[in-house]
């Protein structure tokens, strides 16, 4: 197969003039090193975790698009505070896209790299919003026969995050989990994993339709944060499950604090579990997302045995080690069309992903809407 001399890659730049600029740039086709492969990217999802590099602290409500096809450019103003926060990236054209999948069209001389030639693989290597991507062969996940690039496009971020929540639970000695934004694609995967592994899960959502969705999947504990009885319902569910570990996708606001408060309230119902310094069992909430960009507020009404911290998938996998990472990746590959199946409402081209009206839709992060970029689609 003869490869083109160049390909298109989406990049995001913050200019010194206070403007976010996203565009497609022409790159030279890479020559793979001995242990590398070149993947023809055919499908790559837009995850909330991609938005930080894509948009940063720009004002996306004022975004506009100019040009067409390969010349499409998205621009948005960056407020003064945003420029201060993003000072370190001014002038840098950052490639975007965390994960994706496609066909291996070139490989280095290494034995393993050569064994992947012509195979469909999933990749988490950054810079996936492009037509081609060179990565280390060991970073690729070969898909099973019959699985397409669209099937495998979301093989890493959501599946490995959900699986790693349970790994974190076991490593830290917890027995049940509380999860927010639980009707998301990731949240639904977590419901299926916990059902399969026999782990109790408390799901927090914000709409009745989301309650109905998860209940329809067989979720036992689904708590609506918009109900007046939210704290009472949450405390009851935590008491029933014994959950002392939470993962919060919202990040800002008081939700993490509310979870800790409910954990403390649930512990107080157990004779002997409460002391002058609060419950003895350690209560932990990890912030792994930023759907709410307001400051995180803690009320400190839950004793002294508690913690709130950040949680990031690459950091966890590095800590857990290669054996754990390989085991989790193998499970994803084996259950790609069941536990870890992803469904997309929109399939768009690279240039369409830069159209301001399309950006407004996927940047809204609406439950049930998931966008898939198909880089080989006509611009």
C-alpha positions as CSV (number, residue, x, y, z in Angstrom):
1,X,0.0,0.0,0.0
2,X,1.4,3.4,-1.0
3,X,0.9,6.0,1.6
4,X,0.4,9.7,0.9
5,X,3.4,12.0,1.5
6,X,1.4,14.1,3.9
7,X,-1.7,14.0,6.1
8,X,-4.0,16.3,8.1
9,X,-3.8,16.7,11.8
10,X,-6.1,18.8,14.1
11,X,-4.2,21.2,16.4
12,X,-5.3,23.7,19.0
13,X,-3.3,26.9,19.6
14,X,-3.7,29.8,22.1
15,X,-2.2,32.9,20.5
16,X,-0.5,35.8,22.3
17,X,-3.4,38.0,21.1
18,X,-5.8,36.2,23.3
19,X,-7.5,33.9,20.8
20,X,-8.0,30.1,20.6
21,X,-7.4,28.8,17.1
22,X,-8.2,25.2,16.0
23,X,-7.4,24.1,12.5
24,X,-6.1,21.3,10.3
25,X,-2.4,21.4,9.6
26,X,-0.4,19.3,7.0
27,X,2.1,16.9,8.5
28,X,4.8,14.8,6.8
29,X,3.9,11.1,6.8
30,X,6.1,9.5,9.6
31,X,8.6,6.8,8.9
32,X,8.1,4.2,11.7
33,X,11.0,3.3,13.9
34,X,11.8,-0.4,14.5
35,X,9.2,-0.8,17.3
36,X,6.6,1.6,15.9
37,X,3.5,1.2,13.7
38,X,1.6,3.8,11.6
39,X,-2.2,3.6,12.0
40,X,-4.6,4.9,9.4
41,X,-7.1,6.5,11.9
42,X,-10.7,5.6,10.9
43,X,-12.6,6.4,14.1
44,X,-11.9,8.6,17.1
45,X,-14.3,9.7,19.8
46,X,-14.8,13.1,21.3
47,X,-14.6,12.6,25.1
48,X,-15.0,15.2,27.8
49,X,-11.4,14.6,28.6
50,X,-10.4,15.9,25.1
51,X,-12.1,19.3,25.7
52,X,-9.4,20.6,27.9
53,X,-6.7,20.6,25.2
54,X,-9.2,21.5,22.5
55,X,-10.8,24.5,24.1
56,X,-8.9,25.3,27.4
57,X,-10.2,28.4,29.1
58,X,-11.6,30.0,26.0
59,X,-15.1,31.4,25.7
60,X,-16.7,28.8,23.4
61,X,-20.1,30.7,23.5
62,X,-18.4,33.2,21.2
63,X,-16.7,30.7,18.9
64,X,-16.9,31.2,15.1
65,X,-15.8,29.2,12.1
66,X,-14.2,30.4,8.8
67,X,-13.1,28.6,5.7
68,X,-14.1,25.1,4.5
69,X,-12.7,21.7,4.0
70,X,-9.0,21.4,4.9
71,X,-9.0,25.2,5.4
72,X,-11.7,25.2,8.2
73,X,-10.6,27.2,11.2
74,X,-12.4,27.5,14.5
75,X,-11.7,30.7,16.6
76,X,-12.8,31.7,20.1
77,X,-11.7,34.6,22.4
78,X,-9.8,33.8,25.5
79,X,-10.6,36.0,28.5
80,X,-7.8,37.6,30.6
81,X,-8.1,35.0,33.3
82,X,-7.9,32.2,30.7
83,X,-4.7,33.7,29.3
84,X,-3.1,33.7,32.7
85,X,-4.1,30.0,33.3
86,X,-2.9,28.9,29.9
87,X,0.3,31.0,29.8
88,X,2.5,28.0,29.4
89,X,0.8,26.9,26.1
90,X,0.7,30.2,24.3
91,X,2.0,29.8,20.8
92,X,2.1,26.0,20.9
93,X,0.1,24.0,18.3
94,X,-1.1,21.1,20.4
95,X,-2.4,18.0,18.6
96,X,-5.7,16.8,20.0
97,X,-7.6,13.5,20.4
98,X,-6.8,11.0,23.2
99,X,-7.8,7.7,21.6
100,X,-9.1,6.1,18.4
101,X,-8.8,3.0,16.2
102,X,-7.8,2.1,12.6
103,X,-5.7,-0.1,10.4
104,X,-2.0,-0.6,10.6
105,X,-0.6,0.5,7.3
106,X,3.1,0.6,8.0
107,X,5.4,-1.0,10.6
108,X,9.0,-0.8,11.7
109,X,11.4,-3.7,11.4
110,X,10.6,-5.1,14.9
111,X,9.0,-8.5,15.0
112,X,6.0,-7.4,17.1
113,X,5.4,-4.3,15.0
114,X,5.5,-6.4,11.8
115,X,3.0,-8.8,13.3
116,X,0.4,-6.0,13.4
117,X,0.6,-5.1,9.7
118,X,-2.9,-4.9,8.2
119,X,-4.6,-5.5,11.6
120,X,-7.3,-3.2,13.1
121,X,-6.0,-1.8,16.4
122,X,-7.1,0.6,19.1
123,X,-4.7,3.3,20.2
124,X,-4.4,5.7,23.1
125,X,-1.5,7.9,22.0
126,X,-2.8,11.5,21.8
127,X,-3.0,13.4,18.5
128,X,-5.7,11.0,17.3
129,X,-7.7,13.7,15.5
130,X,-5.7,13.2,12.4
131,X,-5.7,10.9,9.4
132,X,-2.6,8.9,10.4
133,X,-0.7,8.3,13.7
134,X,2.6,6.7,14.5
135,X,2.8,5.0,17.9
136,X,4.8,2.4,19.7
137,X,3.5,-1.0,18.7
138,X,3.2,-2.1,22.4
139,X,0.7,0.8,22.9
140,X,-1.7,-0.6,20.4
141,X,-4.6,-3.0,21.3
142,X,-5.2,-5.5,18.5
143,X,-9.0,-6.0,18.1
144,X,-10.5,-9.4,17.7
145,X,-11.6,-10.7,14.3
146,X,-14.8,-9.1,13.2
147,X,-14.4,-6.0,15.3
148,X,-14.3,-2.7,13.4
149,X,-12.4,0.5,14.1
150,X,-15.8,2.1,15.2
151,X,-16.2,-0.8,17.6
152,X,-12.8,-0.1,19.1
153,X,-12.6,3.7,18.9
154,X,-13.5,4.1,22.6
155,X,-11.4,1.1,23.9
156,X,-9.3,3.1,26.4
157,X,-10.5,6.2,28.1
158,X,-14.0,5.1,29.4
159,X,-13.4,1.3,29.6
160,X,-10.1,1.5,31.4
161,X,-11.3,4.3,33.7
162,X,-14.4,2.3,34.8
163,X,-12.3,-0.9,35.3
164,X,-9.7,1.1,37.2
165,X,-12.3,2.4,39.6
166,X,-12.8,-1.1,40.8
167,X,-9.0,-1.7,40.9
168,X,-8.7,1.4,43.1
169,X,-11.5,0.1,45.3
170,X,-9.8,-3.2,45.9
171,X,-6.3,-1.7,46.3
172,X,-7.5,0.7,49.0
173,X,-9.7,-1.8,50.9
174,X,-13.1,-0.4,50.0
175,X,-16.1,-2.7,49.1
176,X,-18.6,-0.5,47.2
177,X,-18.6,2.7,45.1
178,X,-20.5,5.9,44.7
179,X,-20.4,7.4,41.1
180,X,-21.6,10.8,39.9
181,X,-22.8,11.7,36.3
182,X,-23.7,8.0,36.3
183,X,-25.8,8.0,33.2
184,X,-22.8,8.8,31.0
185,X,-21.3,6.3,28.6
186,X,-18.7,5.6,31.2
187,X,-21.3,5.4,33.9
188,X,-23.3,2.8,32.0
189,X,-20.1,0.7,31.5
190,X,-19.5,0.9,35.3
191,X,-23.0,-0.4,36.0
192,X,-22.4,-3.4,33.7
193,X,-18.9,-4.1,35.3
194,X,-20.3,-3.9,38.8
195,X,-23.1,-6.2,38.0
196,X,-20.7,-8.7,36.5
197,X,-18.2,-8.5,39.4
198,X,-20.8,-8.4,42.2
199,X,-19.8,-4.9,43.4
200,X,-22.4,-2.6,45.0
201,X,-22.7,0.7,43.2
202,X,-24.6,3.9,44.1
203,X,-25.3,5.9,41.0
204,X,-26.0,9.7,41.2
205,X,-27.8,11.4,38.3
206,X,-29.7,14.7,37.9
207,X,-32.8,13.8,35.9
208,X,-35.6,11.3,36.1
209,X,-35.0,10.1,32.6
210,X,-31.5,9.1,33.7
211,X,-32.9,7.3,36.7
212,X,-35.2,5.4,34.3
213,X,-32.3,4.6,32.0
214,X,-30.1,3.1,34.7
215,X,-33.0,1.3,36.4
216,X,-33.8,-0.2,33.0
217,X,-30.2,-1.6,32.9
218,X,-30.8,-3.2,36.3
219,X,-29.0,-0.7,38.5
220,X,-30.3,-1.1,42.1
221,X,-29.3,2.3,43.6
222,X,-30.0,5.3,41.4
223,X,-30.2,8.7,43.3
224,X,-31.6,11.8,41.7
225,X,-29.7,14.9,42.9
226,X,-32.5,17.2,41.8
227,X,-35.0,15.7,44.3
228,X,-35.6,17.3,47.7
229,X,-34.9,14.0,49.3
230,X,-31.5,13.6,47.7
231,X,-29.4,13.6,50.8
232,X,-31.7,11.3,52.7
233,X,-31.9,8.9,49.6
234,X,-28.1,9.0,49.2
235,X,-27.5,8.3,52.9
236,X,-29.9,5.3,52.7
237,X,-28.2,3.9,49.7
238,X,-24.7,4.3,51.2
239,X,-25.8,2.7,54.4
240,X,-27.3,-0.2,52.4
241,X,-24.1,-0.7,50.4
242,X,-21.4,0.3,52.8
243,X,-19.8,2.5,50.2
244,X,-16.8,4.5,51.5
245,X,-15.3,5.4,48.1
246,X,-16.7,7.9,45.6
247,X,-15.7,9.0,42.1
248,X,-17.0,12.4,41.1
249,X,-17.0,13.5,37.5
250,X,-18.4,17.0,38.2
251,X,-15.3,18.2,40.2
252,X,-16.7,21.6,41.2
253,X,-19.5,22.6,43.6
254,X,-20.5,20.7,46.8
255,X,-21.3,17.2,45.4
256,X,-18.1,15.6,46.7
257,X,-18.8,17.1,50.1
258,X,-22.4,15.9,50.0
259,X,-21.1,12.4,49.3
260,X,-18.8,12.5,52.3
261,X,-21.6,13.9,54.5
262,X,-23.9,11.0,53.5
263,X,-21.1,8.5,54.1
264,X,-20.6,9.9,57.6
265,X,-24.4,9.9,58.2
266,X,-24.6,6.3,57.1
267,X,-21.7,5.3,59.4
268,X,-23.4,7.0,62.4
269,X,-26.2,4.4,62.0
270,X,-23.8,1.6,62.9
271,X,-23.3,1.1,66.7
272,X,-19.7,1.7,67.7
273,X,-18.6,3.2,64.4
274,X,-18.8,6.8,65.5
275,X,-16.5,8.6,67.9
276,X,-15.8,12.2,68.9
277,X,-13.7,12.6,65.8
278,X,-16.3,11.1,63.5
279,X,-16.5,7.6,62.0
280,X,-13.5,5.4,62.1
281,X,-13.6,4.1,58.5
282,X,-11.8,6.3,56.0
283,X,-14.1,8.0,53.5
284,X,-12.5,8.9,50.1
285,X,-13.8,10.8,47.1
286,X,-11.8,11.2,44.0
287,X,-12.4,14.0,41.5
288,X,-11.8,12.6,38.0
289,X,-13.6,15.2,35.9
290,X,-14.5,18.8,35.6
291,X,-18.1,19.0,34.4
292,X,-18.7,21.8,37.0
293,X,-15.9,24.4,36.7
294,X,-16.8,26.2,39.9
295,X,-14.6,25.9,43.0
296,X,-14.9,22.6,45.0
297,X,-16.7,23.4,48.2
298,X,-16.1,21.2,51.4
299,X,-18.3,21.6,54.4
300,X,-16.0,19.6,56.8
301,X,-18.9,18.0,58.6
302,X,-17.7,14.4,58.4
303,X,-15.2,13.9,61.1
304,X,-11.4,13.5,60.5
305,X,-11.2,10.2,58.5
306,X,-11.7,11.4,55.0
307,X,-9.9,12.5,51.9
308,X,-10.6,14.3,48.6
309,X,-8.1,14.1,45.8
310,X,-7.6,14.0,42.1
311,X,-7.7,10.8,40.0
312,X,-6.2,10.4,36.5
313,X,-6.2,7.2,34.5
314,X,-2.6,7.4,33.2
315,X,-1.3,8.1,36.7
316,X,-3.3,5.1,38.1
317,X,-2.1,2.7,35.4
318,X,1.5,3.8,36.0
319,X,1.1,3.1,39.7
320,X,-0.8,-0.2,39.2
321,X,1.9,-1.6,36.9
322,X,2.1,-3.4,33.5
323,X,0.5,-6.6,34.7
324,X,-2.7,-4.9,35.8
325,X,-2.7,-2.7,32.6
326,X,-2.4,-5.8,30.4
327,X,-5.2,-7.6,32.4
328,X,-7.6,-4.7,32.0
329,X,-6.8,-4.2,28.3
330,X,-7.4,-7.9,27.7
331,X,-10.8,-7.7,29.3
332,X,-11.7,-4.7,27.2
333,X,-10.8,-6.6,24.0
334,X,-12.8,-9.6,25.1
335,X,-15.9,-7.7,26.0
336,X,-15.8,-4.9,23.4
337,X,-19.2,-5.5,22.0
338,X,-20.9,-6.2,25.4
339,X,-19.7,-4.6,28.6
340,X,-17.7,-1.9,26.8
341,X,-19.9,-1.2,23.8
342,X,-20.1,2.5,22.8
343,X,-22.9,4.0,20.8
344,X,-22.6,7.2,18.8
345,X,-25.3,9.7,17.9
346,X,-23.2,11.6,15.3
347,X,-20.4,10.7,13.0
348,X,-18.5,13.7,11.6
349,X,-15.5,14.6,9.5
350,X,-12.4,16.4,10.8
351,X,-13.6,19.7,9.2
352,X,-17.2,19.3,10.7
353,X,-15.6,18.9,14.1
354,X,-14.4,22.5,13.7
355,X,-17.8,23.9,12.8
356,X,-19.0,26.2,15.6
357,X,-22.6,24.9,15.6
358,X,-21.3,21.3,15.8
359,X,-18.8,22.2,18.5
360,X,-21.7,23.8,20.6
361,X,-23.5,20.4,20.5
362,X,-20.6,18.2,21.6
363,X,-19.2,20.7,24.0
364,X,-22.6,20.7,25.8
365,X,-21.8,17.1,27.0
366,X,-25.5,16.0,26.8
367,X,-26.2,12.6,28.3
368,X,-26.8,10.1,25.5
369,X,-25.1,12.2,22.8
370,X,-21.6,11.0,21.8
371,X,-19.7,12.2,18.7
372,X,-17.3,10.1,16.6
373,X,-14.8,11.7,14.3
374,X,-14.1,9.7,11.2
375,X,-10.8,11.2,9.8
376,X,-11.0,9.4,6.5
377,X,-14.4,10.9,5.8
378,X,-14.5,13.5,3.0
379,X,-13.8,17.0,4.3
